[in-house]
Amino acid sequence: MALKKAVVTAEGFTVEYWRVNPSMSIDLVARTVDAGILVYKDAAARQAGHKPIRTMMVEGMDEVRSVRLAGQDFEDAIATGDFRAAMYTALKAKDFFAGSEDV
């Protein structure tokens, strides 16, 4: 699972494949889960094992370098056991990912 949205970097190349890092931090005491966002040129680059693009090169990326679930979002995700799906839902609610598609 990932999101597809084409964004032009400051250097002038396009990235379009956005993935929640599978290495997430789950805090059962604070009832939060956090994960970083990995950005690739495209799905083929990800599948070929290329390294993610540094997010500082992507304009507007500050607000979506990571994703956090807390409160009811955390409780819903823990009930289903699917934190990653809930994180993608949270990302799609952000203005940055308006118009993105699931891939």
C-alpha angles and dihedrals in degrees: 000000000000142000125254119212125142115230126171114227125223087259091058103252126117127243120188112162117086120183134180107236107249089219100084133167114234118192110190093183096053090033094230137124124198133188136170124239119242118207125201134180089245143324092278091057091051093048091048089058098250117161118257120262115256105258094218086075092062116085113231092015094119093090094050107039087115141006129225132195118202139151116011092352089060093046092050092048094048090049091056095036090227110113095161095057090050090049092054089050089052091049093050089055090062119094091234091066097044107138095018120140133216115251 
